[in-house]
Amino acid sequence: MNMIVSRKFVALLAAGLGLSVVAGCNTSSNQTPTAGAVRSSGETAPTDLQLLCASKTAEELKVTGGNVLPVSSMPSGENAYQVNLTFDGGQAVCIIDETGTVQSISPA
């Protein structure tokens, strides 16, 4: 009876090892993100500028709780960025320059 138990144990161990090997394989040879993927290309605003836009937008639009979050950003002209923001009840667009000066905030 011990031999039957040990054979089952070995079979389960082999099956587990096989699954872990298969799970670790990367079958995709294309490592390039698709055109619609997040951060697939282009330059984004530095994090500190995105957060500054979120803070200023919360103040200017009087967002309850101040929960304004940046969802995307991109260059906007020379030395400036457009930061797209979302909050409970709406969206907004903030234009900020590289020095941290908010040029405009508009509900979207």
BANU-765225 format. One line per field, with one value per residue: residue number from 0; chain; x, y, z of N, C-alpha, C, O in turn. Coordinates in pm, 1 decimal. Atoms other than C-alpha are relative to their C-alpha. Layout:
BEGIN
dofi [NUM,...]
paba [A,...]
n_xx [X,...]
n_yy [Y,...]
n_zz [Z,...]
ca_xx [X,...]
ca_yy [Y,...]
ca_zz [Z,...]
c_xx [X,...]
c_yy [Y,...]
c_zz [Z,...]
o_xx [X,...]
o_yy [Y,...]
o_zz [Z,...]
***
This chain:
BEGIN
dofi [0,1,2,3,4,5,6,7,8,9,10,11,12,13,14,15,16,17,18,19,20,21,22,23,24,25,26,27,28,29,30,31,32,33,34,35,36,37,38,39,40,41,42,43,44,45,46,47,48,49,50,51,52,53,54,55,56,57,58,59,60,61,62,63,64,65,66,67,68,69,70,71,72,73,74,75,76,77,78,79,80,81,82,83,84,85,86,87,88,89,90,91,92,93,94,95,96,97,98,99,100,101,102,103,104,105,106,107]
paba [A,A,A,A,A,A,A,A,A,A,A,A,A,A,A,A,A,A,A,A,A,A,A,A,A,A,A,A,A,A,A,A,A,A,A,A,A,A,A,A,A,A,A,A,A,A,A,A,A,A,A,A,A,A,A,A,A,A,A,A,A,A,A,A,A,A,A,A,A,A,A,A,A,A,A,A,A,A,A,A,A,A,A,A,A,A,A,A,A,A,A,A,A,A,A,A,A,A,A,A,A,A,A,A,A,A,A,A]
n_xx [80.9,-89.7,-47.4,107.3,-1.9,-118.5,18.3,92.0,-75.1,-92.9,79.6,45.7,-117.4,-36.9,102.5,-21.4,-121.5,33.4,82.9,-79.7,-85.9,85.8,45.6,-110.8,-35.7,59.2,25.5,10.4,-129.2,11.6,-6.9,35.7,140.9,80.7,18.6,96.0,-42.8,-40.5,-141.8,-63.0,-98.4,15.9,-52.5,101.4,-41.5,-56.2,99.4,24.2,84.0,134.6,61.1,25.2,121.0,113.8,24.1,52.8,132.5,89.3,24.1,72.5,133.8,62.8,36.6,23.0,-94.3,-126.6,-44.4,-22.3,-108.3,-45.9,18.1,-93.6,-63.2,-74.5,-51.6,95.3,-83.7,-137.2,-22.1,124.3,68.0,143.6,27.0,141.6,32.0,134.5,43.4,138.9,89.5,-47.0,-136.4,-55.2,-127.7,-89.1,-122.2,-102.0,-132.1,-106.0,-40.5,104.9,101.8,122.8,43.1,146.7,75.7,135.1,79.4,11.4]
n_yy [-118.9,-114.4,-21.2,-68.9,-137.3,-69.1,-20.6,-112.1,-119.2,-31.8,-47.1,-135.9,-86.8,-19.3,-85.0,-135.3,-53.2,-27.8,-120.6,-118.4,-27.8,-56.1,-132.3,-93.9,-23.6,-114.3,45.4,-115.6,-46.2,-142.6,-72.9,-138.6,-27.0,-40.2,-144.7,-49.1,35.1,-108.9,-32.9,68.6,-89.3,-140.0,-52.4,-37.7,-102.0,55.2,27.5,-115.5,-96.4,57.1,-14.1,-142.7,-29.2,59.1,-81.5,-130.9,22.6,22.7,-130.8,-91.4,50.0,31.0,141.6,49.5,103.5,-20.9,121.2,-21.2,89.3,-6.4,125.7,1.0,-129.0,-5.9,-134.8,-98.0,-112.4,3.4,-10.8,11.8,129.2,10.8,108.8,33.9,35.0,49.6,-11.7,39.1,-99.7,-63.2,5.2,-132.3,-5.9,-100.1,-27.9,-43.0,-8.4,78.7,-60.5,23.8,-104.2,44.2,-97.6,2.4,115.0,-6.9,123.1,67.9]
n_zz [0.0,0.7,135.9,70.9,-49.0,50.3,143.8,14.4,-40.0,108.5,113.8,-32.4,1.0,140.6,61.2,-52.0,62.0,139.8,4.7,-32.6,114.9,105.0,-44.3,9.7,140.0,69.2,136.4,88.6,49.7,26.6,-125.4,25.7,-27.7,114.2,11.8,-97.2,-135.7,-88.0,9.2,111.7,59.8,-36.5,-125.1,-97.7,-96.6,-123.1,-103.5,-87.0,71.5,6.8,-132.8,-20.4,77.5,-71.7,-119.0,41.1,56.0,-114.3,-60.8,89.1,29.8,-129.0,0.9,-135.1,-40.1,68.5,67.6,142.3,38.7,138.8,71.9,112.1,27.2,125.3,25.1,52.5,42.8,-50.7,-144.7,-76.1,7.7,-24.6,-94.0,-4.8,-138.7,-28.8,-139.1,-15.9,56.1,122.2,51.0,29.3,70.1,-58.1,76.0,-94.8,64.4,-64.2,-127.5,-97.5,6.0,67.4,97.4,10.3,-49.6,56.9,-9.0,130.3]
ca_xx [0.0,289.7,400.9,59.4,73.4,428.8,337.5,45.7,271.9,530.7,260.0,116.7,463.3,542.7,211.6,275.3,625.9,493.4,230.5,483.2,712.5,427.8,304.9,650.1,671.6,613.0,446.6,428.5,717.7,587.6,696.4,592.0,268.2,-14.5,-105.0,-395.5,-196.2,-131.2,207.9,272.2,457.2,510.9,619.9,420.6,430.7,651.5,458.7,508.4,351.5,56.5,-6.2,26.8,-235.9,-464.6,-425.8,-486.0,-785.8,-939.8,-900.6,-1027.1,-1324.6,-1401.2,-1402.8,-1550.9,-1291.7,-1020.4,-1009.2,-881.4,-666.3,-449.3,-538.0,-309.9,-76.1,105.1,313.0,115.3,319.4,671.0,770.2,415.6,195.7,-173.7,-287.6,-625.0,-790.5,-1090.0,-1289.1,-1623.6,-1872.1,-1654.1,-1331.7,-1099.4,-798.8,-505.5,-225.5,95.0,441.9,770.8,826.4,500.5,292.4,-65.1,-168.0,-530.9,-785.3,-1106.3,-1384.2,-1410.9]
ca_yy [0.0,237.7,185.1,301.6,615.3,697.2,648.9,887.9,1135.0,1114.5,1156.3,1462.6,1609.2,1558.6,1715.7,2017.1,2059.6,2037.3,2302.3,2537.2,2503.5,2571.5,2867.5,3024.8,3011.2,3323.0,3216.2,3568.1,3662.6,4016.4,4231.5,4562.0,4712.7,4766.7,5116.2,5145.7,5024.6,5249.9,5423.0,5262.6,5567.4,5933.2,6144.6,6190.9,6469.7,6408.6,6272.5,6584.2,6803.2,6564.7,6572.0,6950.6,6974.8,6742.8,6953.1,7285.9,7141.1,7020.0,7372.6,7562.2,7336.0,7287.8,6908.9,6757.4,6550.1,6660.8,6323.0,6435.8,6179.8,6215.8,5953.2,6053.8,6325.9,6438.2,6728.8,7043.8,7285.7,7378.0,7323.8,7235.9,6933.1,6853.6,6644.0,6471.5,6432.6,6248.3,6296.4,6193.4,6378.1,6473.9,6519.5,6810.6,6910.0,7096.5,7261.4,7302.7,7418.0,7252.2,7496.3,7393.5,7694.9,7596.7,7774.3,7660.3,7427.2,7343.8,7095.3,6834.3]
ca_zz [0.0,65.8,-291.4,-421.4,-204.5,-314.6,-684.3,-644.1,-464.6,-742.9,-1008.4,-830.7,-784.3,-1153.5,-1256.1,-1030.6,-1168.1,-1523.2,-1455.2,-1298.8,-1599.4,-1842.4,-1633.9,-1649.1,-2028.4,-2231.9,-2554.3,-2694.1,-2917.0,-2973.4,-2679.2,-2841.3,-2701.9,-2947.1,-3064.7,-2819.2,-2518.9,-2222.6,-2251.3,-2589.1,-2712.3,-2654.6,-2366.5,-2048.9,-1793.5,-1489.4,-1192.0,-980.3,-1250.8,-1288.9,-913.6,-904.2,-1180.0,-981.5,-668.0,-843.8,-1028.1,-700.6,-558.9,-863.8,-938.6,-568.5,-597.5,-282.4,-99.7,-341.1,-514.1,-851.6,-1030.6,-1342.0,-1602.0,-1889.2,-2005.7,-2317.0,-2444.1,-2520.9,-2722.9,-2619.2,-2256.4,-2143.6,-2084.0,-2104.4,-1806.8,-1832.5,-1494.3,-1352.3,-1034.6,-892.5,-1107.2,-1399.8,-1586.3,-1650.0,-1856.7,-1704.9,-1901.3,-1700.5,-1804.0,-1711.5,-1423.8,-1254.2,-1353.3,-1432.6,-1748.7,-1763.0,-1608.4,-1789.1,-1721.8,-1995.5]
c_xx [85.7,49.4,-105.1,-3.0,118.6,-10.2,-94.1,69.9,94.2,-76.3,-49.7,114.4,42.4,-100.2,16.7,120.7,-25.7,-82.7,80.5,93.9,-80.5,-44.3,109.8,39.8,-71.3,-17.6,-8.4,138.3,-0.5,-5.1,-37.5,-147.7,-73.9,-23.8,-94.7,40.1,40.9,151.3,70.4,104.6,-23.2,53.3,-114.8,57.0,63.0,-108.4,-29.8,-87.3,-143.3,-72.5,-29.5,-125.2,-123.0,-36.4,-63.4,-140.9,-101.9,-35.5,-91.3,-143.4,-76.4,-53.1,-9.0,95.6,134.6,53.4,6.5,122.7,40.3,-16.9,90.5,60.7,80.3,56.6,-109.6,78.8,140.9,2.0,-127.1,-60.5,-149.5,-18.3,-151.2,-30.4,-142.2,-29.3,-146.0,-89.8,52.7,144.2,45.8,131.1,79.9,121.2,100.0,134.6,103.5,45.8,-104.9,-105.8,-120.8,-47.8,-150.6,-54.3,-139.3,-71.2,-13.0,-136.3]
c_yy [125.9,31.3,75.4,147.3,74.4,22.6,118.1,131.1,44.0,54.5,142.0,99.5,31.0,91.0,144.4,65.6,36.2,126.3,125.1,36.0,65.9,141.1,104.1,32.9,122.7,-40.6,114.8,44.3,149.8,74.2,146.7,21.8,41.2,150.8,55.6,-26.0,123.6,15.8,-72.6,86.9,140.4,33.2,37.1,106.0,-68.7,-11.5,121.0,105.1,-51.1,17.9,146.3,43.1,-53.1,84.8,133.8,-12.4,-21.7,132.3,85.5,-45.7,-40.1,-143.6,-49.3,-114.1,11.1,-120.3,18.8,-82.2,21.9,-136.3,-11.2,138.1,-10.7,140.4,88.4,124.4,-14.4,19.5,-5.4,-138.0,18.6,-120.3,-19.4,-57.9,-53.4,16.7,-39.8,111.4,67.9,-24.6,142.3,-16.1,115.0,15.2,59.3,5.8,-76.2,56.4,-19.3,107.8,-51.5,111.1,5.2,-128.1,14.4,-133.2,-62.3,-65.3]
c_zz [0.0,-139.9,-82.5,40.5,-57.6,-150.3,-25.8,34.5,-111.2,-120.9,23.6,-3.5,-143.3,-69.6,44.9,-61.7,-145.1,-14.9,29.8,-113.9,-111.1,37.8,-14.6,-142.1,-54.3,-144.6,-99.4,-43.0,-28.0,133.0,-15.9,29.6,-126.3,3.6,105.6,144.4,78.0,-9.4,-114.4,-68.8,51.5,137.2,92.3,93.0,120.9,107.5,86.5,-67.5,-12.4,133.6,33.0,-75.9,73.1,120.8,-35.6,-57.3,110.8,66.7,-88.3,-26.8,125.3,5.2,143.6,31.4,-68.9,-74.2,-151.0,-38.1,-145.4,-65.8,-122.2,-15.4,-128.6,-16.9,-59.3,-36.9,55.4,150.4,83.4,-22.5,19.2,90.8,4.5,137.5,10.8,148.4,6.2,-52.2,-125.0,-36.5,-26.6,-75.6,59.9,-91.6,98.1,-71.3,82.7,134.4,108.3,4.9,-79.0,-90.9,-16.5,59.5,-57.0,17.8,-139.2,-14.7]
o_xx [47.5,74.1,-69.6,-19.2,103.7,39.3,-71.2,50.6,102.1,-31.4,-45.0,98.2,74.5,-61.4,6.4,116.9,19.8,-58.3,58.8,121.0,-36.2,-48.5,80.4,120.6,-187.9,80.3,-15.5,223.7,105.4,-106.5,-38.2,-231.5,-14.2,1.5,-76.3,-34.0,86.1,224.9,186.6,200.7,-123.4,89.9,-216.5,178.5,20.1,-203.0,-145.8,-167.6,-237.7,-190.3,-129.9,-206.0,-224.9,-154.3,-161.8,-224.2,-213.2,-150.5,-192.5,-234.7,-188.6,-169.2,87.3,105.8,230.4,172.8,-77.6,228.8,-46.1,17.8,119.9,9.8,116.4,9.5,-196.6,100.3,181.5,-63.2,-132.2,-26.0,-194.2,28.8,-225.3,37.8,-228.4,60.7,-212.8,-94.8,-15.7,213.6,-35.2,191.4,29.5,179.6,70.9,165.2,74.6,108.0,-83.0,-187.1,-109.9,-73.3,-207.4,12.9,-203.6,-13.5,-20.5,-164.4]
o_yy [225.9,147.0,158.0,234.0,188.8,124.1,198.7,232.5,162.5,149.4,225.3,211.4,145.4,177.6,236.0,183.5,140.1,206.6,229.0,154.1,163.9,229.2,222.0,123.3,147.8,-53.0,91.5,74.4,209.4,69.2,220.0,-52.8,97.3,216.0,169.4,8.2,222.8,-82.8,-110.8,35.4,168.9,-54.3,90.5,122.2,-177.4,67.1,146.9,170.4,27.6,53.5,177.0,119.7,15.7,109.6,174.7,76.0,30.3,153.7,138.2,36.7,-90.3,-167.8,-39.7,-210.0,-53.3,-126.7,-32.6,-69.7,31.8,-238.9,-121.7,236.7,-119.4,234.1,42.3,213.1,-122.1,109.3,54.8,-209.0,109.1,-229.6,72.6,-148.6,-21.8,11.7,-48.7,220.0,153.7,-107.7,234.1,-123.4,226.3,-84.1,158.1,-80.0,-123.4,-14.4,18.6,110.3,-87.4,222.9,111.8,-231.2,118.1,-239.7,8.5,-127.0]
o_zz [-60.9,-174.0,-166.5,-45.3,-100.6,-199.4,-116.1,-32.7,-143.6,-185.2,-67.0,-52.1,-175.4,-148.2,-36.7,-96.8,-192.9,-105.1,-32.5,-135.9,-171.1,-48.1,-34.3,-163.6,-24.0,-218.2,-220.1,40.5,-47.9,202.5,83.0,-21.2,-218.2,104.9,148.9,236.6,20.8,-7.6,-101.1,-126.0,117.1,215.7,48.1,103.9,159.6,110.4,118.7,-0.7,-4.8,136.9,97.1,-23.4,80.2,146.2,26.1,-37.6,103.9,105.1,-42.1,-30.9,117.9,38.2,219.7,-45.1,-26.2,-103.5,-224.8,23.2,-232.6,-7.4,-167.7,37.8,-173.7,47.4,-133.1,45.8,99.0,203.5,190.7,-117.0,89.7,59.6,39.1,185.2,-71.1,232.2,-96.8,5.5,-180.8,22.0,-39.5,-78.2,74.9,-134.9,165.5,-154.1,192.7,213.7,223.3,97.3,-196.2,-46.0,-40.1,64.2,-41.0,-4.3,-239.7,-117.4]
***
